[in-house]
Amino acid sequence: ESVKKVRKKRNAAEVKRALAALRDASATSSTELRLMPLIVDAVRARATVGEISETLAANWGFYRPSL
């Protein structure tokens, strides 16, 4: 319920911009990759942890340990 409230109040365009910047940066193979400032920008725009995780997973996938 609280996530729904946050999503209604936030600036959707700003969240979209922040997640797009994070997606684009995570797609590069640069050893100088600096994602934390982009993640902080996304959090400040009120993106959820799930949205940020899905954005990164789009390029990197998910870790699935073998059992």
C-alpha positions in Angstrom: 0.0 0.0 0.0 2.8 2.4 0.8 4.5 1.7 -2.5 1.3 2.6 -4.3 1.2 5.9 -2.5 4.8 6.8 -3.3 4.2 5.9 -7.0 1.2 8.2 -7.2 3.1 11.1 -5.7 6.4 10.8 -7.6 7.4 12.5 -10.8 7.1 9.5 -13.3 9.2 11.3 -15.9 12.0 11.8 -13.5 11.9 8.1 -12.5 11.9 7.1 -16.1 14.9 9.3 -16.8 16.9 8.1 -13.9 16.2 4.4 -14.7 17.1 5.0 -18.3 20.5 6.5 -17.3 21.1 3.6 -15.0 20.1 1.1 -17.8 22.4 2.8 -20.3 25.4 2.9 -17.9 25.0 -0.7 -16.9 25.0 -1.8 -20.5 28.6 -0.7 -21.0 31.5 -3.0 -20.3 33.8 -0.2 -19.0 36.0 -1.0 -16.0 35.4 2.6 -14.9 31.7 2.0 -14.4 30.3 4.1 -11.6 26.7 3.0 -10.9 26.3 4.2 -7.4 25.7 7.8 -8.2 23.1 6.7 -10.8 21.4 4.4 -8.3 21.3 7.3 -5.8 19.7 9.5 -8.4 17.0 6.8 -9.0 16.3 6.6 -5.3 16.0 10.3 -5.0 13.5 10.2 -7.9 11.6 7.7 -5.8 12.3 4.6 -7.9 11.6 1.4 -6.0 14.3 -1.2 -5.2 12.4 -3.6 -7.5 12.5 -1.1 -10.4 16.2 -0.5 -9.9 16.9 -4.2 -9.6 14.9 -5.0 -12.7 16.8 -2.3 -14.6 20.1 -3.8 -13.7 18.9 -7.3 -14.4 17.9 -6.3 -17.9 21.6 -6.1 -18.8 23.2 -8.5 -16.3 20.5 -11.1 -15.4 20.0 -12.5 -11.9 22.4 -14.6 -9.9 21.0 -18.0 -9.3 23.2 -20.2 -7.0 23.4 -23.8 -7.9 22.1 -26.0 -5.1 
